[in-house]
Amino acid sequence: MKEYANRLRELRENKGLTRQEAAAQSGISFGKLQHYEQGTTDLSTEALVKLADFYGVSADLRSEEHTSE
């Protein structure tokens, strides 16, 4: 699984959103978001920026524990 897949799911769940809600609010299609969270599709730069902005995190999508190391 891609490194970012679990982090994307974690960020979405922390906001209390379903995939459908996150997709609608972030501008990423439901299908793409599902594939990103499952790690079956590579995350494009455009999607990375959109999702990082939407979740309010840096574009590297690392968890908070990793950013302080």
Secondary structure, 3 states (H helix, E strand, C coil): CCHHHHHHHHHHHHCCCCHHHHHHHHCCCHHHHHHHHHCCCCCCHHHHHHHHHHHCCCCCCCCHHHHCC
